[in-house]
C-alpha cells in the first residue's frame, strides 16, 4: 500500500487489551491517541479506531463485539475475571 490507496477488500482485526493500572490516572483521549500513534503490531497497516471503555461485565461486553460465548469466557477467565 505504498501509494496511500486503501485496499478495496480489507481484512480487519479486533484486539481487546487490558490497560496498565497507571492508565487510570490518564485521560482516555490521551490513551487512545498514544495507542493509535505508537502501536507496533505485525501486519498492521493502520489503527483505525481505538475506544477505551470500563468493563463492568467483560464477558457480556466481549459478546457484544461478536465474540463467541466460549471465546469470550476463555478471555475473561485468562485475565482473572
C-alpha positions, -999 to +999 in steps of 0.1 A: +000+000+000+029+023-006+009+047-028-015+056+000-045+038-016-066+016+006-074-019-005-110-024-018-113-055+003-098-052+038-090-077+065-099-062+099-087-075+132-101-068+166-078-067+195-091-064+231-064-053+256-061-047+293-046-014+303-019-010+330-030+004+363-014+038+355-039+043+328-065+052+354-045+084+360-045+093+323-073+109+302-089+083+279-084+106+248-047+107+255-046+069+259-064+065+226-041+089+209-009+072+221-022+037+212-031+049+177+002+067+171+026+043+188+012+008+181+036-016+166+019-048+156+029-073+129+007-069+097-008-036+110-014-012+082-032+014+104-051+017+136-085+028+125-103+031+158-094+030+195-121+030+222-114+030+259-143+015+280-147+004+315-160-031+316-184-039+344-193-072+327-164-081+305-180-114+292-211-095+281-191-067+265-169-092+246-200-109+233-212-075+221-181-073+199-192-105+182-170-130+200-184-165+206-195-174+241-167-198+246-141-174+233-154-145+255-154-169+285-118-180+279-106-144+275-123-133+308-111-165+326-075-160+315-075-124+329-089-134+362-124-122+356 
